[in-house]
C-alpha cells in the first residue's frame, strides 16, 4: 500500500502497487487500475466520435481517476478545446503527480486543461449551456458508490441539471461497470436520446482482453 485518502462524506481510498501496476481501492471495491483502462479511454474517444467537429469544444470530466479519460480526450480534441476536470479528492492529484507520474505525463500541464478541486455536481448544477460534453466516471456506475451524495448525479433532478448544463446537441456520457436498464430509461424520460454501448474493459493486447465488458451510456441533448 502506498497511500490512503478519504472521499469527502464518503469512504476510504487506498492506492496500491503490485508488480508495477497501480490499483485504487474503495474499501474492498476495485475502482480503477492501470491494467484495465480501455473503457475509460473509450469514454472520451467514443464521445468525440459522436459529437463530431464542434467549434471551441468545451468538455467537463467528472473524476480524474488515473487520467486515462483525460489523456484520451486531449489526444482527439483540437487546440481550441477546453477541458475542465473536477476532482474532489486532492490526494488523487497528488498521486498523479507523484508515484503515478509515469502514467500522468504532461496531461495536467496541458494549456487546454483546467483542474478544479470540487464536486462535479456543483459545476453541473451551476452551468447553463456551457458544455459540449459532460463525462462522468466518479463511481462504478449510476449509483453513489464512492459517496451516497453522488446519487444526485443519477437522479431526475441531476439529469435535468445536466440537460441545462449542455449546449444543444451536447452529450452526457456515463461510464458503468454493468448495464442499468432502469437508469437508461430515466435518461430517456429526462429528454435525452440514449445509446447504451458495451465496450471492452481491457486493451486488445491484454490476455483475456475481450472477456470483460463495461458499458457507456451516451445521452444526447436535443
FIDOMI-735867 format. One record per residue (C-alpha): x, y, z. Coordinates in steps of 0.1 Angstrom, whole numbers, plus 5000, padded with zeros to 4 digits. Example, Ala and Ser with C-alpha at 12.3 -4.5 7.8 and 13.67 -1.06 7.14 Angstrom:
# FIDOMI-735867
((5123; 4955; 5078)) ((5137; 4989; 5071)) 
# end
This chain:
# FIDOMI-735867
((5000; 5000; 5000)) ((5013; 5034; 4990)) ((4989; 5059; 5005)) ((4954; 5064; 5019)) ((4928; 5091; 5012)) ((4893; 5098; 5022)) ((4864; 5109; 5000)) ((4846; 5139; 5015)) ((4814; 5125; 5031)) ((4825; 5091; 5018)) ((4848; 5062; 5024)) ((4885; 5054; 5024)) ((4905; 5051; 4992)) ((4938; 5032; 4990)) ((4965; 5034; 4964)) ((4982; 5000; 4960)) ((5010; 4989; 4937)) ((5016; 4953; 4927)) ((5042; 4942; 4901)) ((5044; 4976; 4886)) ((5006; 4981; 4882)) ((4986; 5006; 4904)) ((4951; 5000; 4918)) ((4928; 5024; 4936)) ((4905; 5006; 4961)) ((4874; 5018; 4978)) ((4874; 4996; 5008)) ((4872; 4962; 4991)) ((4860; 4975; 4957)) ((4885; 4980; 4929)) ((4876; 5014; 4914)) ((4903; 5016; 4888)) ((4937; 5001; 4878)) ((4964; 5007; 4853)) ((4959; 4974; 4836)) ((4922; 4978; 4830)) ((4915; 5011; 4812)) ((4903; 5006; 4777)) ((4867; 5016; 4786)) ((4879; 5047; 4803)) ((4897; 5058; 4771)) ((4866; 5048; 4751)) ((4845; 5072; 4773)) ((4864; 5101; 4757)) ((4871; 5088; 4721)) ((4835; 5075; 4715)) ((4821; 5107; 4729)) ((4842; 5127; 4704)) ((4832; 5104; 4676)) ((4795; 5110; 4683)) ((4798; 5148; 4687)) ((4819; 5153; 4656)) ((4836; 5186; 4648)) ((4823; 5214; 4670)) ((4838; 5249; 4673)) ((4857; 5256; 4705)) ((4846; 5224; 4723)) ((4840; 5227; 4760)) ((4842; 5194; 4780)) ((4837; 5187; 4816)) ((4852; 5154; 4830)) ((4839; 5143; 4864)) ((4867; 5125; 4882)) ((4904; 5125; 4872)) ((4908; 5089; 4885)) ((4940; 5077; 4869)) ((4938; 5102; 4840)) ((4930; 5077; 4812)) ((4899; 5096; 4801)) ((4916; 5130; 4802)) ((4946; 5118; 4782)) ((4923; 5102; 4756)) ((4903; 5134; 4753)) ((4933; 5155; 4748)) ((4945; 5132; 4721)) ((4914; 5136; 4700)) ((4904; 5172; 4707)) ((4919; 5202; 4688)) ((4939; 5231; 4702)) ((4907; 5252; 4706)) ((4892; 5228; 4731)) ((4889; 5235; 4768)) ((4886; 5206; 4793)) ((4876; 5211; 4829)) ((4884; 5183; 4852)) ((4866; 5182; 4885)) ((4883; 5160; 4912)) ((4871; 5162; 4947)) ((4899; 5142; 4964)) ((4931; 5162; 4964)) ((4953; 5131; 4971)) ((4942; 5117; 4937)) ((4961; 5146; 4920)) ((4990; 5142; 4945)) ((4992; 5105; 4934)) ((4990; 5115; 4897)) ((5019; 5140; 4902)) ((5039; 5116; 4925)) ((5040; 5078; 4924)) ((5019; 5076; 4892)) ((5038; 5104; 4872)) ((5049; 5078; 4846)) ((5013; 5075; 4836)) ((5003; 5111; 4841)) ((5029; 5125; 4818)) ((5022; 5162; 4810)) ((4984; 5160; 4807)) ((4977; 5182; 4838)) ((5001; 5208; 4824)) ((4983; 5209; 4791)) ((4971; 5245; 4785)) ((4937; 5232; 4774)) ((4931; 5217; 4809)) ((4916; 5234; 4839)) ((4917; 5214; 4871)) ((4891; 5222; 4897)) ((4892; 5206; 4931)) ((4854; 5204; 4937)) ((4824; 5183; 4933)) ((4814; 5178; 4897)) ((4778; 5181; 4907)) ((4784; 5217; 4917)) ((4798; 5226; 4883)) ((4769; 5208; 4865)) ((4742; 5224; 4887)) ((4756; 5259; 4882)) ((4762; 5257; 4844)) ((4738; 5268; 4817)) ((4746; 5258; 4781)) ((4782; 5257; 4790)) ((4795; 5222; 4778)) ((4795; 5202; 4746)) ((4802; 5171; 4767)) ((4799; 5160; 4803)) ((4818; 5128; 4810)) ((4811; 5111; 4844)) ((4833; 5084; 4858)) ((4830; 5090; 4896)) ((4815; 5057; 4906)) ((4812; 5022; 4893)) ((4780; 5031; 4876)) ((4749; 5052; 4881)) ((4748; 5050; 4918)) ((4767; 5068; 4946)) ((4793; 5041; 4954)) ((4821; 5064; 4964)) ((4797; 5086; 4985)) ((4760; 5085; 4987)) ((4756; 5121; 4978)) ((4766; 5112; 4943)) ((4732; 5096; 4939)) ((4720; 5132; 4930)) ((4740; 5130; 4897)) ((4719; 5100; 4886)) ((4685; 5113; 4899)) ((4660; 5130; 4877)) ((4670; 5163; 4893)) ((4706; 5157; 4885)) ((4698; 5147; 4849)) ((4677; 5179; 4845)) ((4707; 5199; 4857)) ((4729; 5181; 4832)) ((4705; 5189; 4804)) ((4707; 5226; 4813)) ((4745; 5225; 4815)) ((4748; 5211; 4780)) ((4748; 5230; 4747)) ((4723; 5220; 4721)) ((4733; 5186; 4707)) ((4757; 5181; 4736)) ((4764; 5148; 4752)) ((4762; 5134; 4787)) ((4784; 5102; 4788)) ((4784; 5080; 4819)) ((4808; 5051; 4825)) ((4793; 5020; 4842)) ((4808; 4986; 4852)) ((4775; 4969; 4843)) ((4743; 4976; 4823)) ((4715; 4995; 4841)) ((4682; 4994; 4821)) ((4663; 5014; 4847)) ((4688; 5043; 4845)) ((4688; 5042; 4807)) ((4650; 5046; 4809)) ((4654; 5075; 4833)) ((4677; 5093; 4809)) ((4651; 5089; 4781)) ((4624; 5102; 4804)) ((4646; 5133; 4811)) ((4645; 5140; 4774)) ((4678; 5126; 4762)) ((4684; 5104; 4732)) ((4700; 5074; 4747)) ((4726; 5049; 4734)) ((4739; 5021; 4756)) ((4772; 5007; 4743)) ((4792; 4978; 4757)) ((4829; 4983; 4754)) ((4859; 4961; 4761)) ((4874; 4967; 4795)) ((4909; 4957; 4786)) ((4933; 4967; 4758)) ((4934; 4943; 4729)) ((4969; 4931; 4737)) ((4960; 4921; 4772)) ((4954; 4884; 4778)) ((4917; 4878; 4781)) ((4911; 4914; 4770)) ((4878; 4906; 4752)) ((4864; 4886; 4782)) ((4853; 4916; 4803)) ((4830; 4944; 4791)) ((4819; 4977; 4807)) ((4791; 4999; 4795)) ((4790; 5036; 4784)) ((4756; 5053; 4784)) ((4755; 5082; 4758)) ((4727; 5107; 4763)) ((4724; 5134; 4737)) ((4706; 5167; 4743)) ((4682; 5176; 4715)) 
# end
